[in-house]
Amino acid sequence: MNQIEMAVVPEKECKIVSEASIARKLLKDGYRVVDIKPKRGRNRETIFVFKNENGFMDKLGEYIQDRKDQRDMKEEE
């Protein structure tokens, strides 16, 4: 994430998620998307701006850790 994106969206109120699979899980959990926009310099990629509320950061951290664990398991095989 670059500084320009952080300036547009205050970190305390919103959080940017760049992985569609994680964004999908967060949406299913009921977290609100504030905005969807193309990633700067990469028009084929999308970033999702979520409202940081109701334990959002904990849930995001859980999903990121799950993703890392899955990658580690694949590397061990």
C-alpha positions in Angstrom: 0.0 0.0 0.0 1.4 3.4 -0.9 1.2 6.7 1.0 -1.2 8.2 -1.4 -3.9 5.5 -0.7 -3.4 6.0 3.1 -3.9 9.8 2.7 -7.2 9.2 0.9 -8.6 6.8 3.5 -7.8 7.5 7.2 -6.5 4.3 8.7 -8.5 4.6 11.9 -11.8 4.7 10.1 -11.2 2.5 7.1 -8.8 -0.2 5.9 -7.8 -1.2 2.4 -7.9 -4.9 1.4 -6.2 -5.9 -1.8 -7.0 -9.6 -1.8 -10.4 -10.4 -3.3 -10.7 -13.7 -1.5 -10.2 -12.1 1.9 -12.6 -9.2 0.9 -15.2 -11.8 0.0 -14.9 -13.5 3.4 -15.2 -10.2 5.2 -18.3 -9.3 3.2 -19.9 -12.7 4.2 -19.1 -11.8 7.9 -21.1 -8.6 7.5 -18.4 -6.0 7.3 -19.2 -3.0 5.2 -17.4 -1.9 2.0 -17.0 1.8 1.8 -15.5 1.9 -1.7 -14.1 -0.2 -4.5 -11.5 1.2 -6.8 -8.7 0.2 -9.2 -5.3 -0.3 -7.8 -3.0 2.6 -8.9 -0.7 1.6 -11.7 -2.4 -1.8 -12.1 -5.8 -1.3 -13.7 -6.7 -5.0 -13.7 -6.5 -5.2 -9.9 -9.0 -3.9 -7.4 -8.8 -2.7 -3.9 -11.6 -2.9 -1.4 -12.0 -0.2 1.3 -13.7 -1.5 4.4 -15.1 0.3 7.4 -13.0 -0.5 10.4 -15.6 -1.5 13.0 -16.8 -4.3 15.3 -13.5 -6.3 15.5 -12.6 -5.9 11.8 -8.9 -5.9 12.4 -9.0 -9.1 14.4 -11.0 -10.9 11.7 -8.7 -9.5 9.0 -5.7 -10.7 10.9 -7.3 -14.1 11.3 -7.9 -14.4 7.5 -4.4 -13.2 6.7 -2.9 -15.8 9.1 -5.1 -18.6 7.6 -3.8 -17.6 4.1 -0.2 -17.8 5.3 -0.8 -21.1 6.9 -2.3 -22.5 3.7 0.7 -21.3 1.7 3.1 -22.9 4.2 1.3 -26.2 4.0 1.6 -26.2 0.2 5.3 -25.4 0.3 5.8 -28.4 2.7 4.2 -30.8 0.2 
